[in-house]
C-alpha cells in the first residue's frame, strides 16, 4: 500500500462531509424564503383590508346629490321677517335652480303659502287653495322634502278649512239678515193694518 493513500482517503472523506454539510444549507435556503414571502404577504394584507372599508364607505357617491336648500331657507327667513317680496324671489330662484320634483313641490307649496296670507301682497285665496289641492294630490311618501315645507302644507290645510268656515258663517249671516229684513217688513205691514198708515209710522 502506498503511504499517500490515507491522506487521499481523508481528503475524500472531508470533501464528502463538506458536500453533505453544504447540502443542508442549500436545502434550508428555500425553506427560509417562504417565511420572508409570508411576512411580506402579512404586511400587505392590512393594506387591502384598510382599503376595503374606504371603498364600501363610498356608497354616498352612488346616491343622488342632495339639494341645495340655500335659497329655500333664505325664503323661509325672509318670510319670518315679514318680507314677502324677498321670500317670493328666493322661492322662485330655488325652483329655477333645483329641478327635482321634490324641489319643485317645495317651492310651489311655499309660493301657495304666500298667496294664502291675508297680509301678503300676493294674497289670492282662490288661486292659493287651488294650487294647494293640486300639490296635495302630487305628494307621495317617497318624496323627501324640507320639514318646513310639510309645516306649510299643514298650515295651508288649516287655512283652507278656516276659510270654508268663514264662508259658511258669511252665508249664514246673509241668510239671517234677509230673514231679519223680511220680519221687519212683516211687522211694519202688520202695524199698518192694525193702526193705519198714519199711526204705523210713529215710533
C-alpha positions in Angstrom: 0.0 0.0 0.0 1.2 3.5 -0.8 1.8 5.8 2.2 -0.3 8.5 0.4 -3.5 6.6 0.4 -4.6 7.6 3.9 -4.4 11.3 3.2 -6.4 10.8 -0.1 -9.0 8.9 1.7 -9.0 11.6 4.4 -9.4 14.2 1.7 -12.2 12.3 0.1 -13.9 11.9 3.4 -13.6 15.6 4.1 -15.0 16.5 0.7 -17.9 14.2 1.3 -18.5 15.8 4.6 -18.2 19.3 3.2 -20.7 18.3 0.5 -23.1 16.9 3.0 -22.7 20.0 5.1 -23.4 22.3 2.1 -26.5 20.3 1.1 -28.5 21.2 4.2 -27.6 24.9 3.8 -28.8 24.9 0.3 -31.9 22.9 1.4 -32.6 25.4 4.2 -32.3 28.4 1.9 -35.6 27.8 0.1 -37.2 27.0 3.4 -36.2 30.4 4.7 -37.6 32.2 1.6 -41.2 31.3 2.2 -41.3 32.8 5.7 -39.9 36.0 4.2 -42.6 36.0 1.5 -45.2 35.1 4.0 -44.0 38.0 6.1 -44.4 40.3 3.1 -47.9 39.0 2.5 -48.9 39.6 6.1 -47.7 43.3 5.8 -49.7 43.8 2.6 -52.9 42.2 4.0 -53.7 45.1 6.3 -53.4 47.5 3.4 -56.0 45.6 1.4 -58.2 45.4 4.5 -57.9 49.1 5.1 -58.7 49.9 1.6 -61.9 47.8 1.5 -63.8 49.9 4.1 -62.9 53.1 2.3 -64.4 51.7 -0.9 -67.5 50.3 0.9 -67.9 53.6 2.7 -68.3 55.4 -0.7 -71.9 54.4 -1.1 -72.9 58.0 -0.9 -71.2 58.6 -4.2 -73.7 56.4 -5.9 -76.7 58.3 -4.3 -78.1 61.4 -6.0 -76.6 64.6 -4.8 -78.6 66.3 -2.1 -80.4 69.5 -3.0 -79.0 72.9 -2.1 -81.5 74.4 0.3 -79.8 77.8 0.4 -82.4 79.9 -1.4 -85.3 77.9 0.0 -84.1 78.6 3.6 -83.4 82.2 2.7 -87.0 82.4 1.6 -88.2 81.0 4.9 -86.1 83.5 6.7 -87.4 86.4 4.7 -90.9 85.2 5.3 -90.4 85.0 9.0 -89.1 88.6 8.9 -92.2 89.8 7.1 -90.6 90.4 3.7 -92.9 88.6 1.4 -91.4 90.1 -1.8 -87.9 88.8 -1.0 -89.3 85.5 0.1 -91.1 85.0 -3.2 -87.9 85.9 -5.1 -85.9 83.3 -3.2 -88.5 80.6 -3.7 -88.7 81.3 -7.4 -84.9 81.2 -7.7 -84.8 77.9 -5.8 -87.4 76.5 -8.2 -85.2 77.5 -11.2 -82.0 76.0 -9.8 -83.3 72.8 -8.4 -85.3 70.8 -11.0 -86.1 67.7 -8.9 -89.8 67.0 -8.4 -89.4 67.3 -4.7 -87.7 70.8 -5.0 -90.5 71.9 -7.4 -93.1 70.8 -4.8 -91.3 72.6 -2.0 -91.1 75.9 -4.0 -94.7 75.7 -5.1 -96.1 75.0 -1.6 -94.1 78.0 -0.3 -95.5 80.3 -3.0 -99.0 79.0 -2.4 -98.5 79.8 1.3 -97.6 83.4 0.4 -100.9 83.5 -1.6 -102.9 82.4 1.4 -101.6 85.1 3.8 -104.1 88.0 4.0 -101.3 90.5 4.7 -99.2 89.3 1.8 -99.1 91.5 -1.4 -99.6 88.3 -3.3 -102.8 87.3 -1.5 -105.2 85.3 -3.7 -107.1 82.8 -1.7 -108.8 81.0 -4.6 -105.6 80.6 -6.6 -103.6 79.5 -3.5 -106.2 76.9 -2.5 -106.4 75.5 -6.0 -102.6 75.2 -6.0 -102.6 73.6 -2.6 -105.1 71.0 -3.7 -103.0 70.2 -6.7 -99.9 69.8 -4.6 -101.5 67.6 -2.1 -102.5 65.3 -4.9 -99.0 65.2 -6.2 -97.3 64.5 -2.9 -96.1 60.9 -2.2 -94.4 59.3 0.8 -91.3 58.7 -1.2 -90.7 62.4 -1.6 -88.0 63.7 0.7 -88.9 67.4 1.3 -87.8 70.1 3.7 -89.6 69.8 7.1 -90.7 73.4 6.8 -92.5 72.6 3.5 -94.5 70.0 5.4 -95.4 72.6 8.0 -96.5 74.9 5.3 -98.7 72.2 3.8 -100.4 71.6 7.1 -100.9 75.3 7.6 -102.4 75.6 4.2 -104.8 72.8 5.0 -105.8 74.7 8.2 -106.2 78.0 6.2 -108.4 76.3 3.7 -110.6 74.8 6.4 -110.8 78.1 8.2 -111.8 79.9 5.1 -114.6 77.4 4.4 -115.9 78.0 7.9 -115.8 81.8 7.3 -117.6 81.3 4.0 -120.3 79.2 5.8 -120.6 81.9 8.5 -120.9 84.7 6.0 -123.5 82.7 4.1 -125.4 82.1 7.3 -125.2 85.8 8.3 -126.5 86.8 4.9 -129.5 84.4 5.3 -130.1 85.8 8.8 -130.0 89.4 7.5 -132.5 88.5 4.8 -134.8 86.9 7.4 -134.5 89.9 9.7 -135.3 92.3 6.9 -138.4 90.2 6.0 -139.5 90.1 9.6 -139.2 93.9 9.9 -141.2 94.4 6.7 -143.9 92.0 8.0 -144.1 93.8 11.4 -144.4 97.1 9.5 -147.3 95.8 7.4 -148.9 94.4 10.5 -148.8 97.8 12.2 -150.2 99.5 9.1 -153.1 97.1 9.0 -153.7 97.4 12.8 -153.1 101.1 13.4 -153.4 102.6 10.0 -150.7 104.1 7.8 -150.5 107.4 9.7 -150.0 105.9 13.1 -147.8 103.0 12.0 -145.0 105.4 11.1 -144.9 106.8 14.6 -142.3 105.2 16.9 
